[in-house]
Amino acid sequence: MTSLSVNINKIATLRNSRGGNNPDLIKTALDIERFGAAGITVHPRPDERHIRYADVFELKRAISTELNIEGNCTEEKFVQLVLSNKPAQVTLVPDTLGQITSNHGWNTIEHKDYLTKMISLFKQEGIRTSIFVDPITEMIEGAAATGTDRIELYTEAYAKDSASGKKEAAIAPYITAAKKANELGLGINAGHDLDLLNLQYFKLHIPGLLEVSIGHALICDALYLGLENTVQLYKRCLSNVELYVYGKE
């Protein structure tokens, strides 16, 4: 079964908007684990507008499931944060300073030497590595050449095209990318704009999908459906049998 890792950046955003510790980020993470998630994802940024660097240390001490730290490894503070906490997984994302959210994958060909060096650094510390990539065959091949353990497929394009009713066209490049990754021995993760309306179709068509990382949509759904129920609904979407389609009569 594909694992669900819940990105809790939005919980931190809400907390930071008023100061103090409401909602309690650590308690929320522990509850998400208790509700059935297989991991917690955080994506700290230099301005600490949501996840703070100090949060990562607290989370590493508190949670019992996998911690996935996402971020741009060109930032030395991020690299040191990862090395100090030794999460189960680090996901390398080519964010720029001040970027609202991730909007593209790495050019793994242009940055091959750099990525190879960083992948080696993290793997030497026993940290599983993943590279954020677009569903382009050449980028998958470039990722494999760096020695990474996994790739994370950037799924915004799939989500947008799927929402317009073009599911088959939307999923096609991701199927091709996944087949190439499987051929090259890469594990496959996915994330960005996956939700209750598009997740199950994606899961059912991507061979070898190991993990999805979902934050924004899941937290939004939790406002209406409750956090425990929402985590369970996302897990149902990831089940191996097509049992559930959200919003379908």
MARSE-141365 format. One record per atom (N, C-alpha, C): residue in three letters; atom name; x, y, z. Coordinates in pm, whole numbers, plus 50000, padded with zeros to 5 digits. Layout:
N
code;site;px;py;pz
ALA;CA;X;Y;Z
...
! end
This chain:
249
code;site;px;py;pz
MET;N;50084;49880;50000
MET;CA;50000;50000;50000
MET;C;50087;50125;50000
THR;N;50048;50224;49926
THR;CA;50121;50351;49921
THR;C;50109;50424;50055
SER;N;50220;50474;50105
SER;CA;50222;50544;50234
SER;C;50174;50688;50220
LEU;N;50106;50735;50323
LEU;CA;50063;50875;50331
LEU;C;50150;50950;50430
SER;N;50222;51050;50381
SER;CA;50296;51141;50468
SER;C;50224;51275;50465
VAL;N;50190;51327;50581
VAL;CA;50112;51450;50589
VAL;C;50205;51569;50612
ASN;N;50196;51665;50522
ASN;CA;50273;51789;50534
ASN;C;50200;51883;50629
ILE;N;50267;51923;50736
ILE;CA;50202;52004;50840
ILE;C;50242;52152;50833
ASN;N;50294;52197;50720
ASN;CA;50327;52338;50705
ASN;C;50209;52430;50736
LYS;N;50089;52394;50689
LYS;CA;49973;52480;50708
LYS;C;49932;52491;50854
ILE;N;49957;52386;50931
ILE;CA;49932;52394;51076
ILE;C;50024;52498;51137
ALA;N;50150;52498;51093
ALA;CA;50246;52596;51144
ALA;C;50210;52738;51100
THR;N;50158;52752;50977
THR;CA;50115;52884;50929
THR;C;50006;52940;51017
LEU;N;49909;52857;51051
LEU;CA;49798;52900;51138
LEU;C;49851;52939;51276
ARG;N;49938;52858;51330
ARG;CA;49998;52889;51461
ARG;C;50070;53022;51458
ASN;N;50152;53043;51355
ASN;CA;50235;53163;51348
ASN;C;50152;53290;51327
SER;N;50031;53275;51272
SER;CA;49951;53393;51241
SER;C;49907;53470;51364
ARG;N;49904;53402;51480
ARG;CA;49863;53469;51604
ARG;C;49969;53464;51713
GLY;N;50083;53400;51685
GLY;CA;50182;53383;51790
GLY;C;50138;53273;51884
GLY;N;50215;53248;51986
GLY;CA;50179;53144;52081
GLY;C;50193;53006;52020
ASN;N;50115;52912;52071
ASN;CA;50130;52773;52028
ASN;C;49994;52708;52004
ASN;N;49904;52781;51940
ASN;CA;49772;52730;51908
ASN;C;49745;52749;51759
PRO;N;49734;52638;51685
PRO;CA;49736;52498;51728
PRO;C;49876;52450;51764
ASP;N;49881;52351;51848
ASP;CA;50006;52292;51893
ASP;C;50059;52200;51781
LEU;N;50169;52241;51721
LEU;CA;50222;52168;51606
LEU;C;50261;52025;51640
ILE;N;50326;52007;51754
ILE;CA;50373;51873;51792
ILE;C;50254;51783;51824
LYS;N;50157;51834;51899
LYS;CA;50039;51753;51930
LYS;C;49965;51715;51801
THR;N;49954;51809;51709
THR;CA;49886;51780;51583
THR;C;49958;51670;51507
ALA;N;50091;51677;51502
ALA;CA;50169;51574;51433
ALA;C;50147;51437;51499
LEU;N;50147;51434;51631
LEU;CA;50125;51308;51702
LEU;C;49984;51254;51677
ASP;N;49887;51344;51670
ASP;CA;49751;51301;51641
ASP;C;49740;51247;51498
ILE;N;49805;51312;51404
ILE;CA;49803;51266;51265
ILE;C;49862;51125;51256
GLU;N;49970;51101;51329
GLU;CA;50025;50966;51337
GLU;C;49921;50869;51394
ARG;N;49857;50909;51503
ARG;CA;49759;50823;51570
ARG;C;49641;50794;51478
PHE;N;49609;50887;51391
PHE;CA;49496;50869;51298
PHE;C;49533;50781;51179
GLY;N;49661;50744;51167
GLY;CA;49699;50646;51067
GLY;C;49799;50688;50961
ALA;N;49848;50811;50963
ALA;CA;49948;50852;50865
ALA;C;50079;50778;50891
ALA;N;50151;50751;50783
ALA;CA;50277;50677;50795
ALA;C;50397;50768;50811
GLY;N;50374;50899;50802
GLY;CA;50487;50991;50815
GLY;C;50441;51135;50826
ILE;N;50534;51219;50865
ILE;CA;50513;51363;50875
ILE;C;50614;51432;50785
THR;N;50565;51524;50701
THR;CA;50652;51602;50613
THR;C;50655;51747;50658
VAL;N;50773;51807;50653
VAL;CA;50787;51951;50677
VAL;C;50874;52010;50566
HIS;N;50847;52134;50533
HIS;CA;50924;52203;50430
HIS;C;50962;52341;50484
PRO;N;51065;52346;50569
PRO;CA;51107;52475;50625
PRO;C;51167;52564;50517
ARG;N;51139;52693;50525
ARG;CA;51198;52790;50434
ARG;C;51276;52893;50513
PRO;N;51369;52962;50449
PRO;CA;51458;53053;50522
PRO;C;51387;53158;50607
ASP;N;51269;53206;50560
ASP;CA;51199;53309;50638
ASP;C;51117;53251;50753
GLU;N;51113;53119;50765
GLU;CA;51041;53049;50872
GLU;C;50896;53096;50883
ARG;N;50832;53121;50768
ARG;CA;50696;53171;50770
ARG;C;50595;53066;50813
HIS;N;50636;52940;50809
HIS;CA;50549;52835;50862
HIS;C;50631;52745;50954
ILE;N;50691;52640;50904
ILE;CA;50776;52556;50987
ILE;C;50903;52630;51027
ARG;N;50931;52633;51155
ARG;CA;51055;52693;51205
ARG;C;51161;52584;51217
TYR;N;51285;52624;51208
TYR;CA;51392;52525;51221
TYR;C;51384;52454;51355
ALA;N;51348;52528;51459
ALA;CA;51338;52467;51592
ALA;C;51228;52361;51595
ASP;N;51122;52379;51515
ASP;CA;51014;52280;51509
ASP;C;51066;52144;51467
VAL;N;51160;52145;51373
VAL;CA;51210;52019;51318
VAL;C;51277;51936;51426
PHE;N;51356;52000;51511
PHE;CA;51422;51929;51620
PHE;C;51318;51868;51715
GLU;N;51213;51946;51746
GLU;CA;51108;51896;51836
GLU;C;51033;51779;51773
LEU;N;51002;51791;51645
LEU;CA;50931;51685;51576
LEU;C;51011;51557;51571
LYS;N;51140;51570;51544
LYS;CA;51227;51452;51536
LYS;C;51227;51377;51668
ARG;N;51225;51450;51778
ARG;CA;51225;51385;51910
ARG;C;51090;51324;51943
ALA;N;50982;51380;51889
ALA;CA;50849;51343;51933
ALA;C;50782;51233;51852
ILE;N;50798;51235;51721
ILE;CA;50719;51144;51638
ILE;C;50783;51006;51630
SER;N;50700;50907;51599
SER;CA;50749;50770;51589
SER;C;50743;50717;51447
THR;N;50677;50789;51357
THR;CA;50673;50750;51216
THR;C;50787;50821;51142
GLU;N;50788;50809;51009
GLU;CA;50897;50868;50931
GLU;C;50886;51020;50922
LEU;N;50997;51087;50941
LEU;CA;51006;51231;50920
LEU;C;51069;51255;50783
ASN;N;51001;51334;50701
ASN;CA;51051;51372;50570
ASN;C;51074;51522;50570
ILE;N;51198;51564;50550
ILE;CA;51229;51707;50545
ILE;C;51252;51746;50400
GLU;N;51171;51840;50351
GLU;CA;51185;51891;50215
GLU;C;51254;52027;50218
GLY;N;51327;52058;50110
GLY;CA;51385;52191;50101
GLY;C;51496;52199;49999
ASN;N;51550;52318;49988
ASN;CA;51654;52346;49890
ASN;C;51791;52327;49953
CYS;N;51864;52229;49903
CYS;CA;51994;52195;49962
CYS;C;52102;52296;49926
THR;N;52070;52400;49847
THR;CA;52170;52505;49822
THR;C;52180;52598;49943
GLU;N;52085;52586;50036
GLU;CA;52088;52666;50159
GLU;C;52164;52588;50266
GLU;N;52275;52642;50311
GLU;CA;52360;52571;50407
GLU;C;52286;52542;50538
LYS;N;52199;52634;50579
LYS;CA;52126;52613;50703
LYS;C;52033;52492;50690
PHE;N;51977;52473;50572
PHE;CA;51891;52356;50549
PHE;C;51973;52228;50556
VAL;N;52088;52229;50493
VAL;CA;52174;52110;50493
VAL;C;52210;52071;50636
GLN;N;52249;52169;50716
GLN;CA;52286;52141;50854
GLN;C;52166;52093;50935
LEU;N;52048;52147;50905
LEU;CA;51927;52103;50974
LEU;C;51903;51954;50948
VAL;N;51917;51914;50825
VAL;CA;51896;51773;50788
VAL;C;52001;51685;50854
LEU;N;52126;51725;50845
LEU;CA;52233;51643;50902
LEU;C;52222;51633;51054
SER;N;52173;51737;51118
SER;CA;52160;51736;51264
SER;C;52046;51646;51310
ASN;N;51941;51635;51227
ASN;CA;51823;51560;51269
ASN;C;51815;51419;51212
LYS;N;51888;51395;51101
LYS;CA;51889;51264;51037
LYS;C;51747;51206;51023
PRO;N;51664;51270;50942
PRO;CA;51529;51219;50919
PRO;C;51533;51089;50840
ALA;N;51420;51022;50832
ALA;CA;51412;50902;50749
ALA;C;51439;50937;50603
GLN;N;51394;51056;50562
GLN;CA;51407;51095;50422
GLN;C;51428;51245;50408
VAL;N;51511;51283;50314
VAL;CA;51525;51423;50273
VAL;C;51483;51432;50128
THR;N;51397;51529;50098
THR;CA;51351;51552;49962
THR;C;51406;51685;49913
LEU;N;51486;51680;49809
LEU;CA;51553;51800;49758
LEU;C;51463;51870;49657
VAL;N;51430;51996;49687
VAL;CA;51336;52075;49606
VAL;C;51406;52205;49565
PRO;N;51401;52241;49435
PRO;CA;51473;52360;49388
PRO;C;51397;52490;49409
ASP;N;51358;52519;49533
ASP;CA;51289;52644;49562
ASP;C;51381;52764;49547
THR;N;51322;52878;49515
THR;CA;51395;53004;49517
THR;C;51354;53081;49641
LEU;N;51435;53178;49681
LEU;CA;51409;53258;49801
LEU;C;51276;53331;49787
GLY;N;51190;53319;49886
GLY;CA;51063;53389;49885
GLY;C;50954;53321;49806
GLN;N;50981;53206;49750
GLN;CA;50882;53134;49669
GLN;C;50765;53090;49756
ILE;N;50642;53112;49708
ILE;CA;50523;53079;49787
ILE;C;50510;52929;49805
THR;N;50525;52856;49695
THR;CA;50517;52710;49700
THR;C;50602;52653;49588
SER;N;50635;52527;49596
SER;CA;50718;52463;49494
SER;C;50644;52465;49360
ASN;N;50715;52497;49251
ASN;CA;50647;52505;49122
ASN;C;50723;52442;49007
HIS;N;50830;52367;49036
HIS;CA;50900;52295;48930
HIS;C;50998;52197;48994
GLY;N;51036;52097;48914
GLY;CA;51135;52001;48961
GLY;C;51276;52043;48921
TRP;N;51373;51964;48966
TRP;CA;51512;51989;48932
TRP;C;51540;51958;48785
ASN;N;51630;52035;48729
ASN;CA;51693;51994;48602
ASN;C;51808;51904;48643
THR;N;51783;51776;48643
THR;CA;51881;51681;48696
THR;C;52000;51661;48604
ILE;N;51988;51706;48480
ILE;CA;52101;51698;48387
ILE;C;52196;51815;48410
GLU;N;52140;51934;48413
GLU;CA;52221;52054;48435
GLU;C;52289;52054;48571
HIS;N;52219;52002;48673
HIS;CA;52270;52006;48810
HIS;C;52319;51869;48859
LYS;N;52353;51782;48767
LYS;CA;52390;51645;48802
LYS;C;52505;51640;48902
ASP;N;52613;51711;48877
ASP;CA;52730;51702;48965
ASP;C;52697;51751;49105
TYR;N;52624;51862;49112
TYR;CA;52588;51917;49243
TYR;C;52495;51822;49319
LEU;N;52394;51772;49251
LEU;CA;52301;51682;49315
LEU;C;52369;51553;49359
THR;N;52460;51504;49278
THR;CA;52535;51383;49313
THR;C;52612;51403;49443
LYS;N;52674;51520;49456
LYS;CA;52750;51551;49577
LYS;C;52659;51556;49700
MET;N;52543;51621;49687
MET;CA;52453;51635;49800
MET;C;52387;51502;49835
ILE;N;52350;51426;49735
ILE;CA;52291;51294;49759
ILE;C;52391;51206;49836
SER;N;52515;51209;49795
SER;CA;52618;51130;49862
SER;C;52633;51173;50008
LEU;N;52632;51303;50032
LEU;CA;52646;51356;50168
LEU;C;52536;51303;50260
PHE;N;52412;51308;50213
PHE;CA;52301;51264;50296
PHE;C;52299;51112;50312
LYS;N;52329;51041;50206
LYS;CA;52326;50895;50214
LYS;C;52436;50841;50306
GLN;N;52549;50910;50313
GLN;CA;52655;50870;50404
GLN;C;52608;50874;50549
GLU;N;52507;50957;50577
GLU;CA;52453;50968;50712
GLU;C;52331;50879;50732
GLY;N;52304;50791;50635
GLY;CA;52196;50695;50648
GLY;C;52058;50754;50621
ILE;N;52054;50866;50549
ILE;CA;51928;50933;50520
ILE;C;51882;50895;50379
ARG;N;51759;50845;50367
ARG;CA;51705;50814;50235
ARG;C;51684;50945;50157
THR;N;51718;50943;50029
THR;CA;51714;51065;49950
THR;C;51609;51058;49839
SER;N;51550;51173;49810
SER;CA;51453;51184;49703
SER;C;51472;51319;49633
ILE;N;51455;51320;49502
ILE;CA;51470;51443;49423
ILE;C;51336;51478;49360
PHE;N;51293;51601;49377
PHE;CA;51169;51653;49321
PHE;C;51188;51675;49171
VAL;N;51107;51608;49089
VAL;CA;51125;51616;48943
VAL;C;50992;51627;48871
ASP;N;50998;51687;48753
ASP;CA;50884;51688;48662
ASP;C;50877;51552;48592
PRO;N;50759;51514;48540
PRO;CA;50745;51383;48475
PRO;C;50802;51383;48333
ILE;N;50932;51396;48326
ILE;CA;51004;51401;48198
ILE;C;51110;51291;48202
THR;N;51109;51206;48102
THR;CA;51197;51089;48101
THR;C;51342;51126;48123
GLU;N;51388;51231;48055
GLU;CA;51529;51271;48068
GLU;C;51563;51314;48210
MET;N;51466;51375;48280
MET;CA;51490;51417;48418
MET;C;51494;51297;48511
ILE;N;51416;51194;48479
ILE;CA;51419;51071;48558
ILE;C;51554;51002;48541
GLU;N;51600;50996;48417
GLU;CA;51731;50935;48390
GLU;C;51842;51013;48458
GLY;N;51830;51147;48456
GLY;CA;51930;51230;48523
GLY;C;51930;51209;48673
ALA;N;51811;51191;48730
ALA;CA;51802;51165;48873
ALA;C;51871;51034;48910
ALA;N;51847;50932;48830
ALA;CA;51910;50802;48856
ALA;C;52062;50813;48856
ALA;N;52115;50899;48770
ALA;CA;52260;50915;48758
ALA;C;52322;50981;48882
THR;N;52239;51046;48966
THR;CA;52292;51111;49086
THR;C;52310;51013;49201
GLY;N;52249;50895;49191
GLY;CA;52256;50798;49300
GLY;C;52144;50811;49401
THR;N;52043;50893;49372
THR;CA;51932;50910;49465
THR;C;51855;50779;49484
ASP;N;51792;50766;49599
ASP;CA;51711;50648;49627
ASP;C;51575;50657;49557
ARG;N;51518;50777;49559
ARG;CA;51384;50796;49506
ARG;C;51373;50927;49428
ILE;N;51262;50940;49356
ILE;CA;51222;51067;49300
ILE;C;51085;51101;49359
GLU;N;51053;51230;49362
GLU;CA;50916;51271;49393
GLU;C;50860;51340;49271
LEU;N;50758;51283;49211
LEU;CA;50695;51339;49093
LEU;C;50612;51462;49132
TYR;N;50638;51573;49065
TYR;CA;50567;51698;49089
TYR;C;50433;51692;49016
THR;N;50323;51692;49091
THR;CA;50194;51655;49034
THR;C;50098;51771;49010
GLU;N;50144;51894;49013
GLU;CA;50053;52006;48990
GLU;C;49987;51997;48852
ALA;N;50065;51966;48748
ALA;CA;50009;51958;48613
ALA;C;49902;51850;48605
TYR;N;49927;51737;48668
TYR;CA;49826;51630;48671
TYR;C;49698;51680;48737
ALA;N;49711;51748;48852
ALA;CA;49593;51794;48925
ALA;C;49512;51893;48842
LYS;N;49579;51985;48776
LYS;CA;49509;52087;48697
LYS;C;49438;52025;48578
ASP;N;49507;51939;48503
ASP;CA;49446;51877;48386
ASP;C;49336;51780;48425
SER;N;49355;51711;48535
SER;CA;49253;51617;48583
SER;C;49126;51691;48621
ALA;N;49141;51808;48683
ALA;CA;49026;51887;48725
ALA;C;48944;51937;48606
SER;N;49009;51950;48491
SER;CA;48939;51996;48371
SER;C;48875;51881;48293
GLY;N;48882;51761;48351
GLY;CA;48817;51646;48289
GLY;C;48904;51566;48195
LYS;N;49034;51595;48192
LYS;CA;49124;51526;48100
LYS;C;49213;51427;48176
LYS;N;49151;51335;48248
LYS;CA;49227;51247;48336
LYS;C;49328;51161;48261
GLU;N;49287;51102;48151
GLU;CA;49377;51012;48078
GLU;C;49498;51087;48024
ALA;N;49475;51205;47967
ALA;CA;49586;51286;47917
ALA;C;49673;51336;48032
ALA;N;49608;51367;48144
ALA;CA;49681;51419;48259
ALA;C;49776;51316;48319
ILE;N;49731;51192;48324
ILE;CA;49811;51087;48389
ILE;C;49918;51030;48298
ALA;N;49903;51045;48166
ALA;CA;49992;50977;48071
ALA;C;50140;51003;48094
PRO;N;50185;51130;48107
PRO;CA;50329;51150;48128
PRO;C;50380;51094;48260
TYR;N;50294;51085;48358
TYR;CA;50334;51031;48488
TYR;C;50350;50879;48482
ILE;N;50266;50815;48402
ILE;CA;50282;50670;48383
ILE;C;50414;50641;48314
THR;N;50445;50719;48211
THR;CA;50571;50702;48140
THR;C;50690;50724;48232
ALA;N;50681;50831;48313
ALA;CA;50789;50863;48406
ALA;C;50807;50752;48510
ALA;N;50694;50700;48560
ALA;CA;50700;50596;48662
ALA;C;50760;50467;48605
LYS;N;50723;50433;48484
LYS;CA;50780;50313;48422
LYS;C;50931;50326;48405
LYS;N;50975;50445;48367
LYS;CA;51120;50468;48353
LYS;C;51188;50459;48489
ALA;N;51127;50516;48592
ALA;CA;51185;50509;48726
ALA;C;51195;50365;48773
ASN;N;51091;50287;48750
ASN;CA;51094;50146;48788
ASN;C;51205;50072;48715
GLU;N;51219;50102;48587
GLU;CA;51322;50040;48504
GLU;C;51461;50069;48558
LEU;N;51478;50191;48613
LEU;CA;51609;50235;48661
LEU;C;51631;50204;48810
GLY;N;51532;50142;48874
GLY;CA;51547;50104;49013
GLY;C;51524;50217;49112
LEU;N;51453;50320;49070
LEU;CA;51424;50432;49159
LEU;C;51290;50412;49229
GLY;N;51284;50444;49357
GLY;CA;51156;50448;49426
GLY;C;51079;50571;49382
ILE;N;50947;50564;49392
ILE;CA;50863;50674;49344
ILE;C;50777;50730;49456
ASN;N;50792;50861;49480
ASN;CA;50703;50938;49564
ASN;C;50629;51038;49475
ALA;N;50530;51104;49529
ALA;CA;50459;51205;49451
ALA;C;50398;51308;49545
GLY;N;50381;51430;49492
GLY;CA;50317;51532;49573
GLY;C;50296;51662;49501
HIS;N;50201;51736;49542
HIS;CA;50162;51872;49505
HIS;C;50023;51871;49441
ASP;N;49928;51930;49512
ASP;CA;49789;51945;49467
ASP;C;49714;51813;49453
LEU;N;49765;51707;49512
LEU;CA;49687;51583;49519
LEU;C;49579;51601;49625
ASP;N;49458;51550;49595
ASP;CA;49347;51567;49689
ASP;C;49250;51450;49678
LEU;N;49137;51460;49748
LEU;CA;49041;51350;49751
LEU;C;48974;51325;49616
LEU;N;48979;51422;49526
LEU;CA;48917;51406;49395
LEU;C;49009;51342;49292
ASN;N;49140;51353;49311
ASN;CA;49232;51303;49207
ASN;C;49331;51199;49256
LEU;N;49338;51178;49386
LEU;CA;49443;51092;49441
LEU;C;49426;50945;49402
GLN;N;49305;50893;49414
GLN;CA;49289;50750;49389
GLN;C;49318;50714;49244
TYR;N;49274;50796;49151
TYR;CA;49302;50771;49010
TYR;C;49452;50770;48985
PHE;N;49523;50863;49048
PHE;CA;49669;50868;49034
PHE;C;49732;50742;49089
LYS;N;49691;50704;49208
LYS;CA;49746;50585;49274
LYS;C;49724;50459;49189
LEU;N;49606;50446;49134
LEU;CA;49571;50324;49059
LEU;C;49645;50313;48927
HIS;N;49701;50423;48877
HIS;CA;49766;50421;48745
HIS;C;49918;50436;48749
ILE;N;49974;50461;48867
ILE;CA;50119;50480;48877
ILE;C;50182;50355;48936
PRO;N;50254;50277;48856
PRO;CA;50316;50154;48906
PRO;C;50431;50183;49003
GLY;N;50426;50117;49117
GLY;CA;50536;50131;49212
GLY;C;50533;50257;49296
LEU;N;50416;50320;49311
LEU;CA;50407;50442;49392
LEU;C;50423;50407;49540
LEU;N;50528;50458;49602
LEU;CA;50561;50422;49740
LEU;C;50502;50517;49842
GLU;N;50495;50647;49808
GLU;CA;50457;50746;49908
GLU;C;50400;50870;49841
VAL;N;50298;50929;49904
VAL;CA;50253;51061;49863
VAL;C;50266;51154;49983
SER;N;50301;51277;49955
SER;CA;50311;51380;50058
SER;C;50204;51483;50029
ILE;N;50110;51501;50123
ILE;CA;49996;51588;50101
ILE;C;49975;51678;50223
GLY;N;49960;51806;50198
GLY;CA;49941;51900;50307
GLY;C;49824;51993;50288
HIS;N;49835;52084;50191
HIS;CA;49736;52191;50176
HIS;C;49594;52137;50163
ALA;N;49572;52048;50068
ALA;CA;49436;51996;50045
ALA;C;49385;51919;50166
LEU;N;49471;51839;50227
LEU;CA;49430;51759;50342
LEU;C;49387;51847;50458
ILE;N;49464;51952;50486
ILE;CA;49429;52041;50596
ILE;C;49301;52118;50565
CYS;N;49283;52159;50439
CYS;CA;49159;52225;50400
CYS;C;49039;52133;50418
ASP;N;49052;52009;50375
ASP;CA;48944;51912;50392
ASP;C;48912;51890;50539
ALA;N;49014;51893;50623
ALA;CA;48995;51868;50765
ALA;C;48909;51975;50832
LEU;N;48904;52095;50775
LEU;CA;48819;52201;50830
LEU;C;48672;52161;50824
TYR;N;48635;52085;50721
TYR;CA;48497;52042;50704
TYR;C;48472;51901;50757
LEU;N;48570;51815;50738
LEU;CA;48549;51673;50764
LEU;C;48608;51624;50896
GLY;N;48692;51706;50959
GLY;CA;48762;51665;51079
GLY;C;48894;51598;51043
LEU;N;48994;51619;51125
LEU;CA;49129;51573;51092
LEU;C;49139;51421;51088
GLU;N;49084;51354;51187
GLU;CA;49094;51207;51189
GLU;C;49022;51146;51070
ASN;N;48901;51192;51042
ASN;CA;48825;51140;50929
ASN;C;48897;51166;50798
THR;N;48955;51285;50786
THR;CA;49024;51322;50662
THR;C;49145;51233;50637
VAL;N;49225;51210;50738
VAL;CA;49340;51121;50723
VAL;C;49293;50983;50677
GLN;N;49185;50934;50736
GLN;CA;49133;50803;50698
GLN;C;49082;50802;50554
LEU;N;49018;50911;50510
LEU;CA;48970;50918;50372
LEU;C;49086;50916;50272
TYR;N;49193;50988;50304
TYR;CA;49309;50986;50216
TYR;C;49373;50848;50212
LYS;N;49374;50780;50326
LYS;CA;49427;50644;50327
LYS;C;49341;50551;50243
ARG;N;49210;50570;50246
ARG;CA;49122;50487;50163
ARG;C;49149;50510;50015
CYS;N;49180;50633;49979
CYS;CA;49214;50662;49840
CYS;C;49338;50585;49795
LEU;N;49425;50556;49890
LEU;CA;49551;50488;49859
LEU;C;49542;50337;49873
SER;N;49424;50286;49901
SER;CA;49409;50142;49914
SER;C;49428;50076;49778
ASN;N;49459;49949;49779
ASN;CA;49493;49878;49656
ASN;C;49372;49843;49570
VAL;N;49253;49857;49625
VAL;CA;49132;49825;49552
VAL;C;49051;49953;49535
GLU;N;48991;49970;49418
GLU;CA;48912;50090;49392
GLU;C;48779;50083;49465
LEU;N;48783;50131;49589
LEU;CA;48666;50123;49674
LEU;C;48598;50258;49693
TYR;N;48670;50364;49663
TYR;CA;48624;50494;49710
TYR;C;48651;50602;49607
VAL;N;48548;50678;49573
VAL;CA;48566;50796;49487
VAL;C;48492;50910;49555
TYR;N;48566;51009;49601
TYR;CA;48508;51121;49676
TYR;C;48419;51205;49586
GLY;N;48299;51237;49634
GLY;CA;48210;51326;49561
GLY;C;48131;51260;49449
LYS;N;48147;51128;49433
LYS;CA;48076;51058;49326
LYS;C;47945;51001;49379
GLU;N;47837;51030;49309
GLU;CA;47705;50980;49353
GLU;C;47697;50828;49334
! end
